[in-house]
């Protein structure tokens, strides 16, 4: 035996020596006793293509310089397998002096090069790609494939394709890149209609009312009635919530009788499948409202201070008589929807939950996110015996019992209940719920961490800079909600969700921002049309989130018979990571301007006209800065130097235009400063909030150039949601909450004041300080629907444009499909004004002597003048004398003339069609006039009361 042991020992020694001498890689698993306890000198990797050596090393605990052990070897092998990147792993060792070199040999699982969905016709592939766990450029694992198939099937079930089938396939692996194209082959099957919805167990609530709030419908002539499992699940919750809102607080759906099953519509033919849906309701008793009681939890802590009252107003040592809650009881009671006068009404669980939430919302706005609202319900039966128990307090055995009884008598509204008992016998025996709200204010909540998820392209800093708070700040629900709106208004995400998680202690919380990105690059072609600007087509290329930085770059080319335009712009919304935006742009434009049209016939709206026109071309650049401050405010500044020239005048243009053509290219220098306030909830489809912009343009003067004026432009928009299609909750269908009836109120004014040049003497009669291109017009789709920019009811001065304009409109929008189509009813008003004292030449003399000229005409030709002022050539009564309409005194920009009498009005109806590339506006507008009569302030024009068709492409409203 001793000889055998010696032989084995010598053999083992020789083998070990040979291994050391040969210096070949051997598996550590089969030869670990040779290398264990040696120091690792180097770690190498072999076989990895898509996973870098550094990434593999990061997964491991082995490092050069540490001792190799069995535990270390086991742990690293297990970690590498769990990573899911590899389907084969071998860790080998090689002698390296007194140490050991490690070689990790792996065989990688292939990565996904591309994912294709074959047969996905009824569901968007992009929706599937976003939801499945298998992603491009990630490793394929059996678990991910299985989960992805389940996700796809669930999506189809939710959409009503209950018989859908999914098969997974891969193309051959590319050995050079170890990547593979994968395919999900989908057999969508057919949608299964709901043949019958059975509702059982409801004895008091009408079945028709329950069906009205459900998403599932029986198939028929009007309803397709497609079965969706998600709708079935949500309907269970809706039915229970509806019953609770009707006072059946204990209502629930029985698991045994609530189900669905697939059957053959005709068992004999077996040609079509249908679904039978069953809901079994347990109504329970109906409860009625008996009031609220609200109090703060004044439990005393061991230190003698209130344990649950806020510590900010009540530091240790505060006398009891000075203890102060965040909100007094009266303030909280004013937030409730249930009022004291509602005692005896049905107990609406939905309203109760809103009342509870209103207290939480009030505390969250002050940073008390951890505030607790603890409701305790007391049920009182409306019976003589039950009420008498509280009415005979003096018969209680002790003073404390008597006092407690009197307190309950008042708190539980026993006097009101007795009155209800006497006056409403049908409620006798019913149960009334009284709720005691106990409020624990607890600690302030501070934001510990802000975690952003889902932004694959957009950088974290682009999202964080829109937040109105930072880690360490006090939680404020108002700022959190506004931050959510600001992130959504960037236009980079189709979903923005905020969630909260507990922090490291009771005063901290973590905010999770979950995002779903959407494409931000735009390649669009379309057209636009306006009464003044005419028809044009355009091509626009842009990227609104360049490389995920939030930078915007856009180029636009527009061409039409009236307007030609080329522009390129770049915007950095956060310059140097500060809330300052920088915008650089350049443009070229050429536009045909129509001025002074002469009508050959009496009716200049519909007759034959000789049109005077010329072209105005320009080229320029601009540089702008903007700064956001406070929450919704921005101030902005822009400098825009440019050159303009007038060319190609027609024969009927005025001498002023001809003089402008002779001058050739002119320099224009403009500086714009402004401030804006924007609180709209959604800039793309606003339903509430304000948008206020006030800008001042300084043109010429100290800046040089040929144009010299100051222009003030206030714009105010307000959006108000009146109601949605649930009609204040009468129709209980959540989907209808998107159908919001919204009214837009908008006013836009431009006030232009002529100034003088500062560096030179300029002949104003030869080179006007306010040139033709800077004049404003009124009429058409762009400003006043139903009116023409040279309308016969306008003062003659308006037809050639004016220096100031006031516009307002109101649109009431009824959604037909809230993301695409609205029916609109509108009311427009507008007027224009001049600085008559700035007139020169013959125009100045005409304005100056207008009153005397009118008096002379009325005296010299009384009959002809009377007929001219009161009747048109067809003998129709005129609404207003042309001599009064053209009175320069009514055209002066003054507070006196900013009156209803000087405005022109229209009303009408139509459609807003929001096609992304080609938004259409179709309106019918009727001109109306202000009468000044109290009971009928507006009337029709007697000689023209028809509706005008107004067509527009694009949002070119003022």
C-alpha positions, 0 to 999 in steps of 0.5 A: 500500500505504501508503495502504491501511495508513493507511485501515485504521489510521484505520478501526480507531481510529474503531471503537475510539472508537465502542465507547468512546463507545457504552458497550455490552457486547460479547463479550470473545472477539471484541473482547478486543484492545480491553479487554485490559491494562485494569484491571477496575473492576467484575464483574457477573453475569447469568442466574444463578438458583440459583447466587449471584453470590458463589459464581460469583466464588469460582470465578474469578480475576478481581477488581476492581483487577487487570489483565485479561489473555488468560491470566486470561480463558481460565482463568476461562472454563475454570473456569466450564465445568468447574464443571458449573453452566452449559451456556452462558457469555459473558464481556462487557466494557464501557468504564469510563473507562480501565478495563473492567467485566466482565459474566458472562452464564450459562445455568444447568443446572437443579437437581434438585427431587425424585428419584423411582424408578418401579418400585422394588419389590424395592429400597428407594428410600432405598437408591438415593437414598443411593448415586447421585451425583445429589442433590436441589438439585444441578445435573444433569449428563450424567455424574451421570445416567450414573453414577447409572444405573450405580449403580442397575443394580449395586445390582439386580445385587447383589440378583439382578435381573440383567436390570434396566433403567433409563431416565432422564426429566425433567419440564419445567423450572420457569423461575422456579426453574430446577429440575426433577423427575427420574425413574428408571424401573426395569424390575426384570426377574426374578431369575435362579436358579442352575441349576448350580454346577460346581467343578473342579480340587479333588482333595483338598478335598471339593466339598461342603465348598466349597459349604458356605461359599459364599453362592451356592446352586443353586435347589431346594426349600429354596434359592431360588438367586438369582444375585447377581454380588456373591455370585459375587465374594465366593465367589471370595475365600471359596473361596481363603481356605478352601483356604488355611486348609486348608493349600493356601497357593498355592491360587487360582482360574483366570481362564480357568475361573471364570465364569458364563453365562446360558442358557435352562433349556429351549432349545426353549421359551426361557421361563426363563433360568438361570445356570450358575456355574463355579469352577476351582480350582488347589489346589497343595500342602498345607503344614504348620506348623513354628513361629514365630520372633519378633525385633525389627529391630535394624538400626543407623542411621548415628548408631549407634542402632537404626533401627527400634526405638522412639525413646521408650525409646531416645533417642540415646546410650542404651547398647546393653545398655539398648536396650528394645523396646515389647514383649518377645518373650515377650509377643508370643509369648503373643498367637499362636493357633498354639502351639509344640505345633502343629508338624505341624498343617495350616498355616492361613493364616487363623490366621497372618493373625490372629497377624500382626494381633494384633501390629499391634493390640498396637502400635496400642494403644500408639500405634505405628500405623506398626509393621511386622510383616514375615513371612519364610517358610522351607519345609522338606521333611519328607525324610531328606535335608532333615533330615540337612542340619541334623542334621550341622552339625559337617561344615560348613566353618567355625566360623561355618557350624557356628554358623549351622547349629545356630541353624537346627536349633533355630529350624526345630524339626528335632528335632520334624520328625525325630520326625514323620518317624519316627512319621507316614510319611504326612507324609513328603515334605510341606512345612512352613512356618516363619515368621520375624516381624521387627518394626519398631516405627518411630515413634509415630503422631499424629493430624494431622486428623480429617475427617468425611464423610456428615453432612448434618444432624448438625453436626460438633461433635456427632460430634467431642464423642463422640471420645476423642481430638483432633488432635495426640493419640497414636493409640490403637486402643482409644480409636478403637474405643470412639469408634466405638461411642459415635458409633453409640450416638447412634442418628443413624447406620446406619453408622459407619466409621473409615479412616486416611490418611497425614499430612504426615510419617512420624509423622502420620496423618489419620482419616476418619470416614465416616457414613451418617445415618438418620432421628432423628424418631419418630412412634410408636403402640403398646401395652404390657402388664404384670401390674401396670400392665395394658394401655395404648396410647400415642402418642409424638412425638420428635426425637432430633437436633433441627436436627442439634445432638443435642438431644432433645425427646419427648412421650408420651401413654399411656392405659389402664384402669389407667394414664394418663400424659402427659410432655414432656421436653427434653435437651441432651446437651452443655450449653454444649459441655461434657460436661454434659447438661441435662434438663427434663421435666414429667408428669401421671400417674393410676394405679389401684393394686390392694392387699390382694386377698381371695380367696374360694376356696382357690386364690388364683392362679386363684380368684374375688377381691374386689379392693381398689383406689384411684387415685393421681394426680400432677403434677410437674416435674424438672430433671436434670444429668449429666456424662460423665467418663473413658471410660465413666463418668457421674454424674447428679443430678436434682431432682423436686418433685411433688404426689400425691393418692389418690382413688376407693377401693373398699370393701375398701381398708385404713384406711391407704389411706382415711386417705391419701385424706382427706389430699388433695394431698400434696407430695413432694420428691425428689433423685436422685444416681447414677453409671453405667458403660456399656461395651456395644458396642451399646445397641440390641442389646447383645452384650457389655459392662457397664452399671452404675448406682447411684443414691441417692434422698433423699425428704423429710427436709431437702427437705420434703414428706410422704414421708421415706425414702432409697432405694438402687438398684444395677443391674448388667447384663452381656452375653456372646457365647458363640458365633455360628452359625458354631460357632467357625468350623466353618461358614464363612459370614460371614453367620452371624456376625450370629447371635450367641448372647448371654447377659444377666446382670442384677441390680436391687435397691431398698433403702428405709430410712425416715427422719424429717422435719426441719422438722415433727412427723409422725404416722407412723401417720396419715401413713406416711413410706413411702406405699403408692405407694412400696412395691414388688411382686414378680411378673408380666412386670415382675419375676418371670415365672410368679409373681403379685404376690399369689401364695399362696406369698408371705408375707402381707407381700409381697402388700401390697408391701414397702420393699426388693426384690432381683431377678436374671435371666439370659436366653440368647438364640438369634437366629432373625432377629437384628434381629427374633426371638429364642428365649429361655431364662431364669431369674428370682429375687426376694425382698422385705424389710421394716424390721420394727422400723419397724412401728407399731400392731397390726402392730408388736405382731403382729411382736413377739409372732409367735414366742409366738403360733406356739408357743401355737397349736402347743401348744393345737391340735397336730393342726390346726396340723400339718395346716395347716403340712403339707397344703393343703385338697386333701391335697397336701403343702405345700413349706413351712409357712405359719407359717415363710413368714410368720415376720417374722424371715425378712422382715428386711432383713439379710445372713442373710436374703439367702439362696437359701431366702428367694427365689422362682424361675422358669425358662422359655422364649419369644420376643422379637419386636422389632417397632419399634412393638410389641415383643412378649414371649411366655414360658412360665414355671414356678415352681421352689423352692430345695431346698438339696440339692447334687445337685438344688438346685431342684425343683417345687412339688408342688401346682402345677408347670404352666407359666404363659403370660406376655405382655408388650408393650414393655420394661417389665422391672425 
